[in-house]
Structure formats: C-alpha cells, structure tokens
Amino acid sequence: MGWHDPKRASSTGLLFTLLPFTPHRSLLTVHLPLTSHRLPTKMLHHTVLIRWKPETTPEAQCALAGKLLALKGVVPEVRAIHTGVNRDPEGRTEWPFVLLVVVDDEDALRRYIGHPAHQAVARELAAAREARMAVDVVVG
C-alpha cells in the first residue's frame, strides 16, 4: 500500500504518493491539486491512423510512438495522448498504428498541430509512413 500525506504537499500544491517498489511500477505518483477550474465537458478527440512504410522497423515505430507521447509534457493543449497497435481485426492490416490526442476544442487542435514540437515529430512520421488518415470528433 502506498501512503498519502497532505503534509508532504510541495510548494506548487502538488501532492506526492510513494508506492512500494516493484520492477514494473514507478515509485512516485503525482496528484494534481483540486481547483475550481473544470475541464470542458466536451473534448475533441484527434485520432490518426498510420500505415508504415515497409522499411520502417519496429524499433523506429516505437521510437516515434515515444516522441508522440512526449508531446504531452511539451504542448500545453494536449490533455491526453495515447498510441498503440490497432486492435480491430479488419482494420489493423491497413492501419496498424493508432494515435489518439485529446484537446479542448478545434482552436486547441490548431495550436497543437502548429506547435514546433508537434511539427518536428510530424516531419519524422511523414518520412516513416506510407499513408495517414485522421478523424476528429467531439466527445462528451
């Protein structure tokens, strides 16, 4: 069992929880402070499907997935970001890789797409992919 001690709040108001060490679990989790600011009830889900070039190795695919996930800490508009293998039995052959980015709205999506960090990863993805399809939908 981990412990939670409000007296250990940092100067930023973040609360930390120490967890027992296991090889597959991080030792520290961070809890964001509760504020009166609420997330929008409707969020925009930007879903991108990618077909890799035959010469794009699994290692290169994993490296690009890691760079995409790292955008969460760099691009402020990103509320959540996920990457993974397409699990749909009919679609995974044509579109084996999926990226899901959650942002507040279309304006936030435009800022995310225009952000220099996103642009850098997008250029690398363009060189590694054979095809791309994107779908944007409001959820909530």
Residue pairs with C-beta under 8 A, 6 or more apart in sequence:
1 20
2 17
2 18
2 19
2 20
2 29
3 17
3 18
4 15
4 17
4 31
6 15
8 15
8 16
9 15
9 33
10 16
13 33
14 30
14 31
14 32
14 33
15 30
15 31
15 33
16 28
16 29
16 30
16 31
17 28
17 29
17 31
18 27
18 28
19 25
19 26
19 27
19 28
19 29
21 27
39 79
39 104
40 104
40 105
40 140
41 140
42 105
42 138
42 139
42 140
43 79
43 102
43 103
43 104
43 138
43 139
43 140
44 102
44 103
44 104
44 105
44 106
44 108
44 109
44 136
44 137
44 138
44 139
45 100
45 101
45 102
45 136
45 137
45 138
45 139
46 99
46 100
46 101
46 102
46 103
46 109
46 112
46 134
46 135
46 136
47 98
47 99
47 100
47 101
47 134
47 135
47 136
47 137
48 98
48 99
48 100
48 101
48 132
48 133
48 134
49 86
49 91
49 95
49 97
49 98
49 132
49 133
49 134
49 135
50 95
50 96
50 97
50 98
50 99
50 125
50 129
50 131
50 132
51 94
51 95
51 96
51 97
51 129
51 130
51 131
51 132
52 61
52 96
52 97
52 128
52 129
52 130
53 128
53 129
53 130
54 130
56 128
56 129
60 128
61 97
61 128
64 121
64 124
64 125
64 128
65 83
65 97
67 121
67 124
68 81
68 83
68 99
68 121
68 125
69 81
69 82
69 83
71 78
71 81
71 101
71 112
71 115
71 117
71 118
71 121
72 78
72 80
72 81
74 115
74 117
75 111
75 112
75 115
75 117
75 118
77 103
77 104
77 108
77 109
77 111
77 112
77 115
78 101
78 102
78 103
78 112
79 102
79 103
79 104
80 100
80 101
80 102
81 99
81 100
81 101
81 102
82 98
82 99
82 100
83 97
83 98
83 99
83 100
84 97
84 98
85 92
85 96
85 97
85 98
86 92
86 95
86 96
86 97
86 98
95 133
101 109
101 112
103 109
103 112
106 136
109 136
112 118
113 122
125 132
126 132
